[in-house]
């Protein structure tokens, strides 16, 4: 007898045990490394906004605040970036230590911005107002990449697109017929 036919108003017993098992199973799965890092980065950025003087809300955050956050992170960096006055500026493998600052590596910053850009949109932000996608942030990252490359003596040149080799139908085949063509050798 079910609750409707018995006349008693019993509470709904809830989902079946198989549904509960599948929910428990899915919640026990660990998020991927990327998802875990993205969540950590997002909470770090929100904490940064909260501690900002004056405190900022996400809706007031701009590309300038994102760049300020990236510069703040430099204090935790592990990549030696030689200043122009350093005798090892432009050397890939300096022979001895120097007093140049440690900063965040460009690749780390680039990956961080990618994760924060995704997290912003996953947390309800509109793509057209995403501060992590701001032009100023892209320019800043490009300058960091180029500056670190110069400091290490590694040229970062824009990769040129490789053009596919011409196909047989596109090749020009010289004619071999007589007709006094230009530049033909005499037999």
N, C-alpha and C positions, 0 to 999 in steps of 0.2 A: 504494500500500500504506500503510495507517495503522499507527501504533505498536503497536496491540493485535495485529494479525495478523502483524507482522514478528518478534515475539518480543523486540525490543529495548526496554529501559526508557528511552525518551527523555523528557526533561521536556516538559511541556505547553507548546506554543508560545505560549500566552497568548491574549488576545482578538484578534479579527480586526482588520485595519488600519482597517476602517470604524468599529469600536467605539472604537479609539484616537483616530481623527480626531474623533469626536463628543465624546469626553471632553476632548480638547485644545481643541476649539472652545468648549465650555461653560466651561472653566476660564479661557480667554482673555477671556471677557466681563467687563466691568467691573461691579462691584456698583453698585446704584443709589446716588444721593447720600444717600438716607435710610439705607440699609444701611451705607455707609461711615461716616456720622456716628454711627450707633448703635454700631458697632464701636469707634470712637475714644472715644466717651463711656464705654462699658463698660470699656475698658482704663484710662481716666483714673480712673474710680471705683475700680477694683481697685488701682491704684497709690496712690490716696488711702488706702485701707484698709491697704495694706502700710506706708505711711509714718506712719500714725496712731500716736500714743503712748498706750498700748501698741498694737502692731499688732493689727488685727482680722481675723478671718476672715469670710467672707461669711455663714456660718451664724450668727454672733453679731451680725450687723448688724441694726439696728432702724430704725424711722422717725426716732428721735432722731439717729442717725448720718447719715441721709440729710439731715436739716435742717442738721446741722453742716457737711456737705459743701456744701450750697447756700450757706450763709453764707461758707464758705471761698472759694467762687467769686466772691463779691461783689468781692473785691480785683481781679479782672480785668474788672469791668464797665465799660460805657461810657455808662450812662444816669445822668444827673444826677438825684438824688433830694433835693429840698429838705427840710431839717429844719424843724420847726415854728417855731424861733426865727429862721429866715431871713426877710428882708423879702420874698423872692420866693416864699415858700410859698403855693401855690394859684394861682400865675400860670402860664398856659400858655406864654407867651413872655417870659421875663424880659429886661429891657432891657440888663443888664450881667452879667458873670460873678460867681459867688459861690464860697465855699469849701465848699459842700456836697459830700458824698461821691458818687463814682461807684459804681453798683451794677449788678448784672445786671438786665435788664429782666424784668418778670413773664412776658411771652410766651416769652422764651428759657428761663426756668426751667421753665415749664409744658411746653414742647416737650421739654426735656431729660428731665424726669421721665417723660414718655410713652415716650421711646426707652429709658430705663433700665428701666422697668417691663417692656417687651417683651423686652429683652435678658436680664433676670433669668430670665424664664420659658423663653426659648430656650436658656439655659445650664443648664437642669436644675432651676431653682428652682420650688417649688410655688406656685401662684397664691394659696393661702390664707395663705402666709407671706411674701409679697412685701413687703419693707420700703418700696418705692417707692409702694405702694398703701395705705400706712398712713393712718389717719384724721388723725394729727398732721401728716403731710405735706400733705394736702389743706387742712387748716386753715391751715397756714403759708403755702401758696400763695395762699389767699384773702386773708389779711392783707397779704401783699406786694402783691397786686393793688390792694386798697383803699387801702393806704398810698401807693402810687405814684400812684394816681388823685387822691387828695387833695392830694398834694404838687404835682401838675401842674395842679390845678384842674379836673379832668375827673371828673364824677360817674359812677361805675360803678353803675348801678342794675340790679337784676335785671330781665331782659326779661319782660314780661307776655305770656302766650300770647294770640295773636290767635284770637278765636273766629270760626268761619266765619259768614258772613251767613245768616240763617234762610232756609230754602227756601220756595217758594211754598206748599207744603202745611202748613208750620208757622206761617205768618202767620195772624193772626186777622183775619177780614174782618167789619167791622161789618154787622149786619143792617139792611136798609132797609124792612122791613115795618112795618105799623102795629101797635100793640099797646101804645102808651104806654111805650116804652122810656125808660130814664134818659138824660137829657141830649140828647134829640132836639130839634132846632130845629123850630119850628112852620112850616108851609108858607106 
